[in-house]
């Protein structure tokens, strides 16, 4: 049984765009390479805790938004 939480990639991408960031800008702001963030958004790599924290801060997500995006069942 897979116990990992699923990240709502679609909602995360929408949040990035709605805040006016490109993937390149978002990657730079959270301290990662653009390709790495792109691969994470494609589901090819897992998000690290530092990625989740950085994106949450950058996007100014509420606690409910964080739960919905990053800890979606």
C-alpha positions in Angstrom: 0.0 0.0 0.0 1.3 3.4 -1.0 1.2 5.7 2.1 2.8 8.7 0.4 0.8 11.9 0.1 0.1 13.2 -3.3 0.9 16.7 -4.3 -1.7 18.5 -6.4 0.6 19.5 -9.2 -2.1 21.1 -11.2 -3.1 23.4 -8.3 0.5 24.1 -7.5 1.2 25.2 -11.1 -1.9 27.3 -11.1 -0.8 29.0 -7.9 2.6 29.8 -9.4 1.1 31.3 -12.5 -1.6 33.2 -10.5 1.1 34.9 -8.4 2.9 35.9 -11.6 5.9 33.7 -11.5 7.5 31.6 -14.2 8.9 28.2 -13.4 12.4 29.7 -13.8 11.6 32.5 -11.4 10.0 30.2 -8.9 13.0 27.8 -9.0 15.4 30.7 -8.5 13.4 32.0 -5.5 13.4 28.6 -3.8 17.0 28.0 -4.5 16.9 25.2 -7.0 17.6 24.7 -10.7 14.8 25.3 -13.2 15.2 21.8 -14.6 14.8 20.3 -11.1 11.6 22.2 -10.4 10.3 21.3 -13.8 11.0 17.6 -13.2 9.2 17.8 -9.8 6.2 19.4 -11.5 6.2 16.6 -14.1 6.2 14.0 -11.3 9.7 12.7 -12.3 11.3 13.8 -9.0 9.9 14.1 -5.5 9.6 17.4 -3.7 11.9 18.0 -0.7 10.7 19.6 2.5 12.7 22.6 1.6 11.0 22.9 -1.7 7.6 22.8 -0.1 8.6 25.4 2.5 10.1 27.7 -0.1 7.1 27.4 -2.4 4.7 27.9 0.4 6.5 31.1 1.5 6.9 32.4 -2.0 3.3 31.9 -2.9 2.1 33.1 0.6 -0.1 30.1 1.0 -2.5 29.8 3.9 -2.4 26.7 6.1 -5.5 25.4 4.3 -3.9 26.0 0.9 -0.7 24.2 2.0 -2.7 21.2 3.1 -4.8 21.1 -0.1 -1.7 21.4 -2.4 1.0 19.5 -0.6 -0.8 17.0 1.6 -3.6 15.9 -0.7 -4.8 12.4 -0.2 
